[in-house]
Amino acid sequence: MSSRGLGLLDLAMLQRHRHETKSKEVVVNQANRASSKISQSPQIGLQRTSRTTSKLKLLPEDPIGIEDEEEEEDEEEEEEEEVRKRRSKRLGVYSQVKRITDKPARKDAEILSKLHRDLLPRVSAYCTCGSYKMKELLRWLKERKRIHNTSPKLFDECLYTPFRYKDWRNEEDVEEENNERKLIRLADEGGEIDIGKQNDIFIFEYGVIIMWGYSLKEEQFFLDSLDKFESEKLLNEDIQIEEFNYYITQLYQPRIYNDFITLRDDSNYMLKLSISHALAQSVKISLFEELVDNTIEDTQDIPQQIAMTGKVEMTRDEIMKSIGELFILRININLHGSVLDSPELMWAEPHLEPIYQATRGYLEINQRVELLNQRLEVISDLLQMLKEQLGHSHEESLEFIVVVLVGIEVLVSLINIIVDILTY
């Protein structure tokens, strides 16, 4: 799997170096107008709109772990649920809070806001490298079973394990945190929500880790411990992050609204696995989006140069470097097929497919992949343009050499003729 991350770190460092060089040139040559310029820092990858707008996506009922009493609902409740599902489907993926028909769910959606994020368990996704060394990582987790209650399981390209930090926080901190969380009261019928007590980690082979129920300090500590298992480690500035929160309730259908994930069962790690697959794909795509955006920004002057002068004002070495960077970008994106497509796990566990697709829809992965492919086509056109320019430059060089050789031959012939005339 080491080939999957080939060149990602190099490409990110090259782009960052180019941006820093441009920034220095702006400061030296245009200091008098620096205050009016946009920052030269790298662009953040394309952001999903659901991160900044309050949008809703209903998650299908989980077929695993549903209690018998839930399965024996009367016909009237089943009909109402079916009506709600059809209505949600008709309204589309992104129904707003006013369209939430469940009374408790609507109250929760209206109460929850960004201010409550510190009071609910976290769901964090980190893209830290090109790939993880899964065999060594699996062995390392097994060795910590007694200390951290680990129980690692390998699902194709994903490694799951519970992981508990014992005595990480003292009793006073835990009591204070619980008191703060009790301030949140949702849905009159349900009283206080269940904040969840299960800590789960999902590590994906392509360099992404999803952590459920950890504090920010615990997440950072665990990420630091993974350094030795990372291949093509990204710089801190290039690490991509997705942050959600979740809680448990039995009052209404599981859903994702405004980056709050609602679940029925905190102990069902297979349900979390299907959601984590979509989160991992989203955060990895964010890295690709940033690399593509930076590449387009770095090369956007080339078409203008061709339009103004009829040629690329770049040396042969500069053109070859640009072609190499574009190839690295395309190769890395195309090699990560599991990131852009449905994972193989969904074929082996078809009951997880609806939950995965619902989360994928909330994260707008299909739309983002389509736009990413369109931008790659632009880069491919630019790559072809550079190749043609390089070919034209080579042809011009050959033509010049031929002209020089012909000129030399004519000159030598003239000299021979003159010598022959003078000798007779």
C-alpha positions as a Markdown table, in Angstrom:
| # | Residue | x | y | z |
|---|---|---|---|---|
| 1 | Met | 0.0 | 0.0 | 0.0 |
| 2 | Ser | 3.0 | 2.3 | 0.2 |
| 3 | Ser | 2.5 | 3.1 | -3.5 |
| 4 | Arg | -0.9 | 4.6 | -2.8 |
| 5 | Gly | 0.7 | 7.6 | -1.0 |
| 6 | Leu | 3.5 | 8.0 | -3.5 |
| 7 | Gly | 4.2 | 11.7 | -4.1 |
| 8 | Leu | 1.4 | 13.2 | -1.9 |
| 9 | Leu | 3.8 | 14.6 | 0.6 |
| 10 | Asp | 6.2 | 15.8 | -2.1 |
| 11 | Leu | 3.5 | 17.5 | -4.0 |
| 12 | Ala | 2.1 | 19.2 | -1.0 |
| 13 | Met | 5.6 | 20.4 | 0.0 |
| 14 | Leu | 6.3 | 21.6 | -3.6 |
| 15 | Gln | 3.0 | 23.6 | -3.6 |
| 16 | Arg | 3.7 | 25.1 | -0.2 |
| 17 | His | 7.3 | 26.1 | -1.3 |
| 18 | Arg | 5.9 | 27.7 | -4.4 |
| 19 | His | 3.3 | 29.7 | -2.4 |
| 20 | Glu | 6.0 | 30.8 | 0.1 |
| 21 | Thr | 8.2 | 32.0 | -2.8 |
| 22 | Lys | 5.3 | 33.9 | -4.4 |
| 23 | Ser | 4.6 | 35.5 | -1.1 |
| 24 | Lys | 8.2 | 36.7 | -0.7 |
| 25 | Glu | 8.2 | 38.1 | -4.3 |
| 26 | Val | 5.0 | 40.0 | -3.5 |
| 27 | Val | 6.5 | 41.5 | -0.3 |
| 28 | Val | 9.7 | 42.6 | -2.1 |
| 29 | Asn | 8.3 | 43.8 | -5.4 |
| 30 | Gln | 4.9 | 45.1 | -4.4 |
| 31 | Ala | 5.3 | 46.1 | -0.8 |
| 32 | Asn | 3.4 | 49.4 | -1.4 |
| 33 | Arg | 0.3 | 47.5 | -2.4 |
| 34 | Ala | 0.6 | 44.5 | 0.0 |
| 35 | Ser | -2.3 | 45.6 | 2.1 |
| 36 | Ser | -4.8 | 45.2 | -0.7 |
| 37 | Lys | -3.6 | 41.7 | -1.7 |
| 38 | Ile | -5.4 | 38.4 | -0.8 |
| 39 | Ser | -3.4 | 36.2 | 1.5 |
| 40 | Gln | -1.0 | 33.8 | -0.3 |
| 41 | Ser | -1.6 | 30.9 | 2.0 |
| 42 | Pro | -2.8 | 27.7 | 0.4 |
| 43 | Gln | -6.5 | 27.4 | -0.3 |
| 44 | Ile | -8.6 | 25.1 | 1.8 |
| 45 | Gly | -10.1 | 22.3 | -0.3 |
| 46 | Leu | -13.7 | 22.5 | -1.6 |
| 47 | Gln | -16.0 | 22.6 | 1.4 |
| 48 | Arg | -19.3 | 20.8 | 1.6 |
| 49 | Thr | -22.3 | 23.1 | 2.0 |
| 50 | Ser | -23.7 | 21.0 | 4.8 |
| 51 | Arg | -20.8 | 22.2 | 7.0 |
| 52 | Thr | -22.0 | 25.8 | 7.0 |
| 53 | Thr | -25.8 | 25.4 | 6.5 |
| 54 | Ser | -28.3 | 23.5 | 8.6 |
| 55 | Lys | -29.3 | 20.5 | 6.6 |
| 56 | Leu | -30.9 | 17.2 | 7.4 |
| 57 | Lys | -30.4 | 13.6 | 6.2 |
| 58 | Leu | -32.4 | 10.7 | 7.7 |
| 59 | Leu | -30.5 | 7.5 | 8.3 |
| 60 | Pro | -32.3 | 4.3 | 7.5 |
| 61 | Glu | -33.3 | 2.2 | 10.5 |
| 62 | Asp | -30.5 | -0.1 | 11.5 |
| 63 | Pro | -31.5 | -3.8 | 10.9 |
| 64 | Ile | -29.0 | -4.9 | 13.5 |
| 65 | Gly | -29.7 | -4.6 | 17.2 |
| 66 | Ile | -33.4 | -3.5 | 16.9 |
| 67 | Glu | -35.3 | -4.8 | 19.9 |
| 68 | Asp | -38.2 | -7.1 | 19.6 |
| 69 | Glu | -40.6 | -4.6 | 21.0 |
| 70 | Glu | -39.7 | -2.1 | 18.3 |
| 71 | Glu | -40.4 | -4.8 | 15.7 |
| 72 | Glu | -43.9 | -5.4 | 17.1 |
| 73 | Glu | -45.2 | -1.9 | 16.6 |
| 74 | Asp | -48.9 | -1.6 | 15.7 |
| 75 | Glu | -50.0 | -1.0 | 12.1 |
| 76 | Glu | -50.9 | 2.6 | 12.7 |
| 77 | Glu | -47.4 | 3.6 | 13.8 |
| 78 | Glu | -45.9 | 1.7 | 10.8 |
| 79 | Glu | -48.1 | 3.6 | 8.4 |
| 80 | Glu | -47.1 | 6.9 | 10.0 |
| 81 | Glu | -43.5 | 6.0 | 9.7 |
| 82 | Glu | -43.9 | 5.0 | 6.1 |
| 83 | Val | -45.6 | 8.3 | 5.3 |
| 84 | Arg | -42.7 | 10.2 | 6.9 |
| 85 | Lys | -40.2 | 8.2 | 4.9 |
| 86 | Arg | -42.0 | 8.9 | 1.6 |
| 87 | Arg | -42.3 | 12.6 | 2.5 |
| 88 | Ser | -38.6 | 12.8 | 3.4 |
| 89 | Lys | -37.7 | 11.1 | 0.1 |
| 90 | Arg | -40.0 | 13.5 | -1.8 |
| 91 | Leu | -38.5 | 16.5 | -0.1 |
| 92 | Gly | -35.0 | 15.5 | -1.1 |
| 93 | Val | -31.8 | 14.9 | 0.8 |
| 94 | Tyr | -31.5 | 18.3 | 2.4 |
| 95 | Ser | -34.8 | 18.9 | 4.3 |
| 96 | Gln | -34.7 | 22.0 | 6.5 |
| 97 | Val | -35.7 | 22.0 | 10.2 |
| 98 | Lys | -39.2 | 23.3 | 9.4 |
| 99 | Arg | -39.8 | 20.1 | 7.4 |
| 100 | Ile | -39.0 | 17.8 | 10.3 |
| 101 | Thr | -42.3 | 16.1 | 11.1 |
| 102 | Asp | -41.3 | 14.3 | 14.3 |
| 103 | Lys | -42.1 | 16.6 | 17.2 |
| 104 | Pro | -39.2 | 15.6 | 19.5 |
| 105 | Ala | -36.8 | 15.6 | 16.6 |
| 106 | Arg | -37.8 | 19.1 | 15.6 |
| 107 | Lys | -37.4 | 20.4 | 19.1 |
| 108 | Asp | -33.9 | 18.9 | 19.3 |
| 109 | Ala | -33.0 | 20.4 | 15.9 |
| 110 | Glu | -34.2 | 23.8 | 17.0 |
| 111 | Ile | -32.3 | 23.6 | 20.4 |
| 112 | Leu | -29.0 | 22.2 | 19.2 |
| 113 | Ser | -26.5 | 24.7 | 17.9 |
| 114 | Lys | -22.8 | 25.2 | 17.5 |
| 115 | Leu | -22.7 | 26.2 | 21.1 |
| 116 | His | -23.5 | 22.7 | 22.2 |
| 117 | Arg | -20.6 | 21.0 | 20.4 |
| 118 | Asp | -18.4 | 21.1 | 23.5 |
| 119 | Leu | -21.1 | 19.4 | 25.6 |
| 120 | Leu | -21.7 | 16.4 | 23.3 |
| 121 | Pro | -19.4 | 13.5 | 22.3 |
| 122 | Arg | -17.1 | 14.2 | 19.4 |
| 123 | Val | -16.8 | 12.3 | 16.1 |
| 124 | Ser | -13.6 | 13.4 | 14.5 |
| 125 | Ala | -12.0 | 12.5 | 11.2 |
| 126 | Tyr | -8.3 | 13.1 | 10.5 |
| 127 | Cys | -6.4 | 12.7 | 7.2 |
| 128 | Thr | -2.8 | 12.7 | 8.4 |
| 129 | Cys | -0.8 | 10.7 | 5.8 |
| 130 | Gly | -0.8 | 8.9 | 2.5 |
| 131 | Ser | -1.3 | 5.4 | 4.1 |
| 132 | Tyr | -1.0 | 3.5 | 7.4 |
| 133 | Lys | 1.1 | 0.4 | 8.0 |
| 134 | Met | -1.9 | -1.8 | 8.9 |
| 135 | Lys | 0.0 | -5.0 | 9.9 |
| 136 | Glu | 2.3 | -3.2 | 12.3 |
| 137 | Leu | -0.6 | -1.2 | 13.6 |
| 138 | Leu | -2.8 | -4.2 | 14.2 |
| 139 | Arg | 0.0 | -5.9 | 16.2 |
| 140 | Trp | 0.5 | -2.7 | 18.2 |
| 141 | Leu | -3.2 | -2.5 | 19.1 |
| 142 | Lys | -3.3 | -6.2 | 20.2 |
| 143 | Glu | -0.4 | -5.5 | 22.5 |
| 144 | Arg | -2.4 | -2.9 | 24.3 |
| 145 | Lys | -5.4 | -5.0 | 25.1 |
| 146 | Arg | -4.7 | -5.1 | 28.8 |
| 147 | Ile | -3.9 | -1.4 | 29.2 |
| 148 | His | -6.5 | 0.2 | 26.9 |
| 149 | Asn | -9.1 | -2.6 | 26.5 |
| 150 | Thr | -8.4 | -2.9 | 22.8 |
| 151 | Ser | -10.1 | -5.6 | 20.6 |
| 152 | Pro | -9.0 | -4.9 | 17.0 |
| 153 | Lys | -10.9 | -6.2 | 14.1 |
| 154 | Leu | -9.8 | -5.9 | 10.4 |
| 155 | Phe | -12.4 | -5.1 | 7.8 |
| 156 | Asp | -10.7 | -5.1 | 4.4 |
| 157 | Glu | -9.1 | -1.6 | 4.4 |
| 158 | Cys | -10.4 | -0.6 | 7.8 |
| 159 | Leu | -9.1 | -1.5 | 11.3 |
| 160 | Tyr | -11.6 | -1.1 | 14.1 |
| 161 | Thr | -10.9 | -1.2 | 17.9 |
| 162 | Pro | -12.3 | 0.2 | 21.1 |
| 163 | Phe | -9.7 | 2.2 | 22.9 |
| 164 | Arg | -10.1 | 3.5 | 26.4 |
| 165 | Tyr | -7.9 | 5.9 | 28.3 |
| 166 | Lys | -8.0 | 4.9 | 32.0 |
| 167 | Asp | -7.6 | 7.6 | 34.6 |
| 168 | Trp | -7.0 | 10.1 | 31.8 |
| 169 | Arg | -9.3 | 12.7 | 33.4 |
| 170 | Asn | -9.7 | 13.0 | 37.2 |
| 171 | Glu | -13.0 | 12.6 | 38.9 |
| 172 | Glu | -13.6 | 16.4 | 39.3 |
| 173 | Asp | -13.2 | 17.0 | 35.5 |
| 174 | Val | -15.6 | 14.1 | 34.7 |
| 175 | Glu | -18.2 | 15.4 | 37.3 |
| 176 | Glu | -17.9 | 19.0 | 35.9 |
| 177 | Glu | -18.3 | 17.7 | 32.3 |
| 178 | Asn | -21.4 | 15.6 | 33.2 |
| 179 | Asn | -23.0 | 18.6 | 35.0 |
| 180 | Glu | -22.5 | 20.8 | 31.9 |
| 181 | Arg | -24.0 | 18.1 | 29.7 |
| 182 | Lys | -27.0 | 17.9 | 31.9 |
| 183 | Leu | -27.8 | 21.5 | 31.0 |
| 184 | Ile | -28.9 | 20.3 | 27.6 |
| 185 | Arg | -32.5 | 19.0 | 27.8 |
| 186 | Leu | -34.0 | 17.8 | 24.5 |
| 187 | Ala | -37.5 | 16.6 | 23.6 |
| 188 | Asp | -39.9 | 16.9 | 26.5 |
| 189 | Glu | -40.9 | 13.2 | 26.3 |
| 190 | Gly | -37.3 | 12.0 | 26.5 |
| 191 | Gly | -35.7 | 14.3 | 29.1 |
| 192 | Glu | -32.0 | 14.3 | 29.1 |
| 193 | Ile | -30.2 | 12.8 | 26.2 |
| 194 | Asp | -27.8 | 9.9 | 26.4 |
| 195 | Ile | -24.3 | 11.2 | 25.6 |
| 196 | Gly | -22.9 | 7.8 | 24.9 |
| 197 | Lys | -20.1 | 6.0 | 26.7 |
| 198 | Gln | -18.5 | 3.9 | 24.0 |
| 199 | Asn | -15.1 | 4.9 | 22.6 |
| 200 | Asp | -14.4 | 3.6 | 19.1 |
| 201 | Ile | -11.6 | 4.1 | 16.6 |
| 202 | Phe | -11.7 | 3.3 | 12.9 |
| 203 | Ile | -8.4 | 3.4 | 11.1 |
| 204 | Phe | -8.4 | 3.4 | 7.3 |
| 205 | Glu | -5.5 | 2.2 | 5.2 |
| 206 | Tyr | -5.5 | 5.2 | 3.0 |
| 207 | Gly | -4.4 | 7.5 | 5.8 |
| 208 | Val | -7.6 | 8.5 | 7.6 |
| 209 | Ile | -8.7 | 7.8 | 11.2 |
| 210 | Ile | -12.2 | 8.3 | 12.7 |
| 211 | Met | -12.5 | 8.6 | 16.5 |
| 212 | Trp | -15.9 | 8.4 | 18.3 |
| 213 | Gly | -16.4 | 9.7 | 21.8 |
| 214 | Tyr | -12.9 | 11.1 | 22.6 |
| 215 | Ser | -11.9 | 14.5 | 24.0 |
| 216 | Leu | -9.6 | 16.7 | 21.9 |
| 217 | Lys | -6.7 | 16.0 | 24.2 |
| 218 | Glu | -7.2 | 12.2 | 23.9 |
| 219 | Glu | -7.4 | 12.5 | 20.1 |
| 220 | Gln | -4.2 | 14.4 | 19.9 |
| 221 | Phe | -2.5 | 11.9 | 22.2 |
| 222 | Phe | -3.6 | 8.9 | 20.1 |
| 223 | Leu | -2.6 | 10.7 | 16.8 |
| 224 | Asp | 0.9 | 11.3 | 18.2 |
| 225 | Ser | 1.2 | 7.6 | 19.0 |
| 226 | Leu | 0.5 | 6.7 | 15.3 |
| 227 | Asp | 3.4 | 8.6 | 13.9 |
| 228 | Lys | 5.6 | 5.5 | 13.5 |
| 229 | Phe | 2.9 | 3.8 | 11.5 |
| 230 | Glu | 2.4 | 6.6 | 8.9 |
| 231 | Ser | 3.7 | 6.5 | 5.4 |
| 232 | Glu | 4.0 | 9.8 | 3.5 |
| 233 | Lys | 3.1 | 11.9 | 6.6 |
| 234 | Leu | 1.5 | 15.2 | 5.8 |
| 235 | Leu | 2.6 | 18.5 | 7.3 |
| 236 | Asn | 0.5 | 19.9 | 10.1 |
| 237 | Glu | -0.8 | 22.6 | 7.7 |
| 238 | Asp | -2.0 | 20.0 | 5.2 |
| 239 | Ile | -3.8 | 17.7 | 7.6 |
| 240 | Gln | -7.6 | 17.6 | 6.9 |
| 241 | Ile | -10.2 | 17.5 | 9.7 |
| 242 | Glu | -13.9 | 16.8 | 9.8 |
| 243 | Glu | -15.7 | 17.4 | 13.2 |
| 244 | Phe | -19.1 | 16.1 | 14.2 |
| 245 | Asn | -21.0 | 15.4 | 17.4 |
| 246 | Tyr | -23.4 | 12.7 | 18.3 |
| 247 | Tyr | -25.9 | 11.6 | 20.9 |
| 248 | Ile | -28.2 | 8.6 | 21.5 |
| 249 | Thr | -32.0 | 8.7 | 21.6 |
| 250 | Gln | -34.8 | 6.2 | 21.1 |
| 251 | Leu | -37.5 | 8.9 | 20.3 |
| 252 | Tyr | -37.1 | 9.2 | 16.6 |
| 253 | Gln | -35.4 | 7.9 | 13.5 |
| 254 | Pro | -31.5 | 8.2 | 13.4 |
| 255 | Arg | -30.4 | 11.2 | 11.4 |
| 256 | Ile | -27.6 | 13.7 | 10.6 |
| 257 | Tyr | -28.6 | 17.4 | 11.1 |
| 258 | Asn | -26.3 | 20.4 | 11.2 |
| 259 | Asp | -23.3 | 18.0 | 11.8 |
| 260 | Phe | -25.1 | 16.4 | 14.8 |
| 261 | Ile | -25.4 | 12.6 | 14.4 |
| 262 | Thr | -28.3 | 10.9 | 16.1 |
| 263 | Leu | -28.1 | 7.2 | 16.8 |
| 264 | Arg | -30.3 | 4.6 | 18.6 |
| 265 | Asp | -27.5 | 2.4 | 19.9 |
| 266 | Asp | -24.0 | 3.5 | 21.0 |
| 267 | Ser | -22.6 | -0.1 | 21.2 |
| 268 | Asn | -23.3 | -1.1 | 17.5 |
| 269 | Tyr | -19.9 | -0.6 | 16.0 |
| 270 | Met | -21.0 | -1.9 | 12.6 |
| 271 | Leu | -23.4 | 1.0 | 12.3 |
| 272 | Lys | -20.6 | 3.4 | 13.2 |
| 273 | Leu | -18.4 | 1.6 | 10.7 |
| 274 | Ser | -20.7 | 2.4 | 7.8 |
| 275 | Ile | -20.9 | 6.1 | 8.8 |
| 276 | Ser | -17.1 | 6.2 | 9.4 |
| 277 | His | -16.5 | 4.9 | 5.8 |
| 278 | Ala | -18.3 | 8.0 | 4.4 |
| 279 | Leu | -16.6 | 10.3 | 6.8 |
| 280 | Ala | -13.2 | 8.9 | 5.9 |
| 281 | Gln | -13.9 | 9.3 | 2.2 |
| 282 | Ser | -15.0 | 12.9 | 2.7 |
| 283 | Val | -11.9 | 14.0 | 4.6 |
| 284 | Lys | -9.6 | 12.3 | 2.1 |
| 285 | Ile | -11.4 | 14.0 | -0.8 |
| 286 | Ser | -10.9 | 17.3 | 1.0 |
| 287 | Leu | -7.1 | 16.7 | 0.7 |
| 288 | Phe | -7.5 | 16.0 | -3.0 |
| 289 | Glu | -9.6 | 19.1 | -3.4 |
| 290 | Glu | -6.9 | 21.2 | -1.8 |
| 291 | Leu | -4.2 | 19.8 | -3.9 |
| 292 | Val | -6.2 | 20.3 | -7.1 |
| 293 | Asp | -7.1 | 23.9 | -6.1 |
| 294 | Asn | -3.5 | 24.7 | -5.4 |
| 295 | Thr | -2.3 | 23.1 | -8.6 |
| 296 | Ile | -4.9 | 25.2 | -10.6 |
| 297 | Glu | -3.9 | 28.3 | -8.8 |
| 298 | Asp | -0.2 | 27.7 | -9.5 |
| 299 | Thr | -0.7 | 27.1 | -13.2 |
| 300 | Gln | -3.5 | 29.5 | -14.0 |
| 301 | Asp | -1.0 | 32.0 | -15.5 |
| 302 | Ile | 0.1 | 29.5 | -18.2 |
| 303 | Pro | -3.0 | 29.9 | -20.5 |
| 304 | Gln | -2.7 | 33.7 | -20.1 |
| 305 | Gln | 0.9 | 33.6 | -21.2 |
| 306 | Ile | 0.0 | 31.5 | -24.3 |
| 307 | Ala | -2.8 | 33.9 | -25.1 |
| 308 | Met | -0.6 | 37.0 | -24.8 |
| 309 | Thr | 2.7 | 35.8 | -26.3 |
| 310 | Gly | 1.8 | 32.6 | -28.2 |
| 311 | Lys | 4.2 | 30.5 | -26.1 |
| 312 | Val | 4.9 | 29.5 | -22.5 |
| 313 | Glu | 7.5 | 31.6 | -20.9 |
| 314 | Met | 9.0 | 28.7 | -19.0 |
| 315 | Thr | 12.2 | 26.9 | -19.4 |
| 316 | Arg | 12.4 | 23.2 | -20.3 |
| 317 | Asp | 13.2 | 22.2 | -16.7 |
| 318 | Glu | 10.3 | 24.3 | -15.4 |
| 319 | Ile | 7.9 | 22.7 | -17.9 |
| 320 | Met | 9.1 | 19.2 | -17.0 |
| 321 | Lys | 8.7 | 19.9 | -13.3 |
| 322 | Ser | 5.1 | 21.1 | -13.9 |
| 323 | Ile | 4.3 | 18.0 | -15.9 |
| 324 | Gly | 5.7 | 15.8 | -13.1 |
| 325 | Glu | 3.6 | 17.5 | -10.5 |
| 326 | Leu | 0.4 | 17.1 | -12.6 |
| 327 | Phe | 1.2 | 13.5 | -13.1 |
| 328 | Ile | 1.8 | 12.9 | -9.4 |
| 329 | Leu | -1.6 | 14.5 | -8.6 |
| 330 | Arg | -3.5 | 12.4 | -11.2 |
| 331 | Ile | -1.8 | 9.2 | -10.2 |
| 332 | Asn | -2.6 | 9.6 | -6.5 |
| 333 | Ile | -6.2 | 10.4 | -7.1 |
| 334 | Asn | -6.8 | 7.6 | -9.6 |
| 335 | Leu | -5.0 | 5.0 | -7.3 |
| 336 | His | -7.4 | 5.8 | -4.5 |
| 337 | Gly | -10.4 | 4.1 | -6.1 |
| 338 | Ser | -11.8 | 3.0 | -2.7 |
| 339 | Val | -12.0 | 6.6 | -1.7 |
| 340 | Leu | -14.1 | 7.7 | -4.7 |
| 341 | Asp | -16.3 | 4.5 | -4.9 |
| 342 | Ser | -18.3 | 2.4 | -2.5 |
| 343 | Pro | -16.0 | 0.2 | -0.3 |
| 344 | Glu | -16.0 | -3.5 | -0.7 |
| 345 | Leu | -17.5 | -3.9 | 2.8 |
| 346 | Met | -20.8 | -2.8 | 1.4 |
| 347 | Trp | -20.9 | -5.9 | -0.9 |
| 348 | Ala | -20.1 | -8.2 | 2.0 |
| 349 | Glu | -22.5 | -6.4 | 4.4 |
| 350 | Pro | -25.4 | -5.2 | 2.2 |
| 351 | His | -27.5 | -4.2 | 5.3 |
| 352 | Leu | -24.9 | -1.4 | 5.9 |
| 353 | Glu | -25.3 | 0.1 | 2.4 |
| 354 | Pro | -28.4 | 2.3 | 3.0 |
| 355 | Ile | -26.7 | 3.9 | 6.1 |
| 356 | Tyr | -23.5 | 4.4 | 4.2 |
| 357 | Gln | -25.3 | 6.0 | 1.2 |
| 358 | Ala | -27.3 | 8.3 | 3.4 |
| 359 | Thr | -24.1 | 9.6 | 5.1 |
| 360 | Arg | -22.4 | 9.9 | 1.8 |
| 361 | Gly | -25.4 | 12.0 | 0.6 |
| 362 | Tyr | -25.2 | 14.3 | 3.5 |
| 363 | Leu | -21.4 | 14.8 | 2.9 |
| 364 | Glu | -22.2 | 15.5 | -0.8 |
| 365 | Ile | -19.5 | 13.1 | -1.9 |
| 366 | Asn | -21.0 | 12.3 | -5.3 |
| 367 | Gln | -21.2 | 16.0 | -6.2 |
| 368 | Arg | -17.7 | 16.7 | -4.9 |
| 369 | Val | -16.2 | 13.7 | -6.8 |
| 370 | Glu | -17.9 | 14.9 | -10.0 |
| 371 | Leu | -16.5 | 18.4 | -9.6 |
| 372 | Leu | -13.1 | 16.9 | -8.7 |
| 373 | Asn | -13.1 | 14.9 | -11.9 |
| 374 | Gln | -14.1 | 18.1 | -13.9 |
| 375 | Arg | -11.1 | 19.9 | -12.4 |
| 376 | Leu | -8.9 | 16.9 | -13.2 |
| 377 | Glu | -10.0 | 17.2 | -16.8 |
| 378 | Val | -8.9 | 20.9 | -16.8 |
| 379 | Ile | -5.5 | 19.8 | -15.4 |
| 380 | Ser | -5.3 | 17.1 | -18.1 |
| 381 | Asp | -5.9 | 19.7 | -20.8 |
| 382 | Leu | -3.2 | 21.8 | -19.3 |
| 383 | Leu | -0.9 | 18.8 | -19.2 |
| 384 | Gln | -1.5 | 18.2 | -22.8 |
| 385 | Met | -0.9 | 21.8 | -23.6 |
| 386 | Leu | 2.5 | 21.7 | -21.8 |
| 387 | Lys | 3.4 | 18.5 | -23.7 |
| 388 | Glu | 2.6 | 20.2 | -27.0 |
| 389 | Gln | 4.6 | 23.3 | -26.0 |
| 390 | Leu | 7.5 | 21.1 | -25.1 |
| 391 | Gly | 7.2 | 19.2 | -28.4 |
| 392 | His | 7.1 | 22.5 | -30.3 |
| 393 | Ser | 10.1 | 23.8 | -28.5 |
| 394 | His | 12.0 | 20.6 | -29.3 |
| 395 | Glu | 11.0 | 20.9 | -33.0 |
| 396 | Glu | 12.1 | 24.5 | -33.1 |
| 397 | Ser | 15.4 | 23.5 | -31.6 |
| 398 | Leu | 15.9 | 20.8 | -34.2 |
| 399 | Glu | 14.9 | 23.2 | -37.0 |
| 400 | Phe | 17.5 | 25.7 | -35.7 |
| 401 | Ile | 20.2 | 23.0 | -35.6 |
| 402 | Val | 19.3 | 21.9 | -39.2 |
| 403 | Val | 19.5 | 25.5 | -40.4 |
| 404 | Val | 22.9 | 26.0 | -38.7 |
| 405 | Leu | 24.2 | 22.7 | -40.2 |
| 406 | Val | 23.0 | 23.7 | -43.6 |
| 407 | Gly | 24.6 | 27.1 | -43.2 |
| 408 | Ile | 27.9 | 25.5 | -42.2 |
| 409 | Glu | 27.8 | 23.1 | -45.1 |
| 410 | Val | 27.1 | 26.0 | -47.5 |
| 411 | Leu | 30.0 | 28.0 | -46.0 |
| 412 | Val | 32.3 | 25.0 | -46.3 |
| 413 | Ser | 31.3 | 24.5 | -49.9 |
| 414 | Leu | 32.0 | 28.2 | -50.7 |
| 415 | Ile | 35.4 | 28.0 | -49.0 |
| 416 | Asn | 36.2 | 24.9 | -51.1 |
| 417 | Ile | 35.2 | 26.6 | -54.3 |
| 418 | Ile | 37.2 | 29.7 | -53.5 |
| 419 | Val | 40.3 | 27.5 | -52.7 |
| 420 | Asp | 39.9 | 25.6 | -55.9 |
| 421 | Ile | 39.6 | 28.8 | -57.9 |
| 422 | Leu | 42.7 | 30.3 | -56.3 |
| 423 | Thr | 44.8 | 27.1 | -56.8 |
| 424 | Tyr | 44.1 | 27.1 | -60.6 |
